[in-house]
Amino acid sequence: MEPLFLFYQAQITFFTAKREALKKAIHRLGTVRLLLFVAAIATIWFCRDYDRMILIGILFVFAVPFGIFMVYHTKLSDRKDFADANLQMDTNELKGLDYDFSAFDGAAEAADSHHSFVLDLDIFGDQSLFQSINRTVTRQGRACLIDWFTKPLDTKQQILDRQQAVKELAEKEHFRRCFFVNGKIGEDHDDKTERLHALTTSRTYFARSVIRKIWIWIVPLLWTGVTAGFFAGVVPFGFLWVMLAFAFLIANIDLPRIHPFLQSVEKIEKVLLTYSRLVEMIELEQFNSILLQQYQNMVITKGKRVSGIIRHLSKIIGALDQRFSLAGILLNLLYMRDIRHVMQLEQWVETYAKEFDQWFRAIACMDAMCSLGCFAFNHPDYTYPEISGNYFEMKGKAMGHPLVHRDLCVRNDLWIEKNPYFLVITGANMAGKSTYLRTAGVNFLLACLGLPVCAESLTVYPAHLVTSLRTADSLTANESYFFAELKRLKMIIDRLNEGEKLFVILDEILKGTNSDDKQKGSLALMKQLIAKNTCGIIATHDILLGSLAQDFPGEIKNYRFEAAISGDNLTFSYRLLEGIAQNMNACFLMEKMGITL
């Protein structure tokens, strides 16, 4: 990992220096512009008695370089924003390497307790797997990545294609960086997705109106004739006011229809400009993997570059945003500017609306893929799993949890290579059972996402993952803890009855009932799961479950996590061992906390 730390530190040093240099250049340029302004005022003051044309010439001499410096100032500001975004990115990534993911969005709202595994495995929220991976810069990309996490791939070829794309993007550090930075600079803090969708599904009106097509030419022609007649002395001055009133009436007669339409697209010019830049990056990059080429093909339309098409839409909407400026009001009276631009917008919608969703899907998928590529880049010590076509295989060597600090993480193996088959894990409190279950589940998910896993090696079959580790009662649904757990177990049985191939991870079956019921129910459930040819891992404090290995020697294997008690000291190795646990520590811990037994 050391080269990776050094890489981000070098990037931070580089962009810090670049930002400071740009800040100084912007400050100098601002000083020069101020001096030019002062010099222009002073020169005009001293030459105030000269001919008016000379004063105009002096003003022009100062205005030209002032305008050039303004344009250059804008470019420098853009470059500084780019450096700032890069610097922030590298700083956050360096923190992420040290397991501080607070700068990234964890999508806490996606932690659905009814989902098959997301709540149990801490997939969403603070310090979650999603937060450690998510680098999306568009709302669509974030939604796409959430969807991938909640619906992982379940076929071998899909995962292999995703792996190929992730490997390619992991190597394209410059592409990922530019995609992230461009998206971050133009990040949409308000959700305009619905407005964009409404735009592309709106019905055209002005573009189909023959009368309005005539108006936009009649009004400027009348102005031309009236103005020419006025200067020729044929048309009286008062008629100009009549013409102005007529133009005002025609320009605003459709205002009740135009205004809501213009409000629907207001303030989305910059968002579209950002999307056009992201699409342009996709268009220009050379991709080798099948999946990335598919995304690239999604932004090719009728032989035209989609980035230019979206940029054109951005310009139309930008012009509409200026309709209340002085120039916008005057031009609207002179040549029906608002209706012209609305017509252009409607014509754009008629031409491209059907493909708009496809373009946004391409942006979203590439955005999500860049997050996966960044994860792979940031974990060069992880390995890509082998994907099996046989149900069920999960063979992992030295698996660790990706959210446990690398210096503290204790790695263990996992070995399932047939069905039905269950690992029964017994052990004391805090010995490592739950962490082991989550380690297995999280690495399984990473494998099905097409990502490298925290293991020396891993082979998995992409079954559907179902867990029951953190069942909770519900006051609003009037459900007890026990009933909620039963519903979870019934869901597993129902899905097995429907023919689904599952990978089941359970922690303490039937925790919400008494010991006798728990033992009977747990034994019955285990026998039913085996009868339905499923596979998984079960952790329990109940060592009686370990006796099932005697009845099913080919389908159940016992493993344990032990606690060592020496005097007043309790220690854990967190190492997975074969057999049934011998040491329990509940009474020891109660005594240590002063609870009288």
Buried (B, 14 or more C-beta within 10 A) or exposed (E): EEEBEEBBEEBBEBBBEBBEEBBEBBEEBEEBBEEBEEEBEEBBEEEEEEEEEEBEEBBEBBBEEBEEBEEBBEEBEEBBBBBBBBBBBBBBBBBBBEBEBEEBBBBEEBBEEEBBBBBBBBBBBEEBBBBBBBBBBBBBBBBBBBEBBBEBBBEBEBBBBBBBBBBBBBEBBEBBBBBBBBBBBBBBEEEBBEBBBEBBEBEBBBBEBEEBBEBBEEBBEBBEEBBEBBEEEEBEEEEBEEBBEBBEEBBBEBEEEBEEBBEBBBEBBBBBBBBBBBBBBBBEBEBEBEBBEBBBEBBBBEEEBBBEBBBBBBBBBBBBBBBEEEEBBEBBBBBBBBBBBBBBBBBBBEEBBEBBBEBBBBBBBBBBBBBBBBBBBBBEEBBBBBBBEEBBBBBBBBBBBBBBEBEEBBBBBBBBBEBBBBBBBBBBBBBBBBBBBBBBBBBBBBBBBBBBBBBBBBBBBBBBBBBBBEBEBEEEEEBEBBBBBBEBBEBBBEBBEEEBBBBBBBBBBBBBBEEEEBBEBBBEBBBBBBEBBBBBBBBBBBBBBBBBBEEBEEBBBBBBBBBEEEEEEBEBEBEBBEEBBEBBBEEBBEEEEEEEE
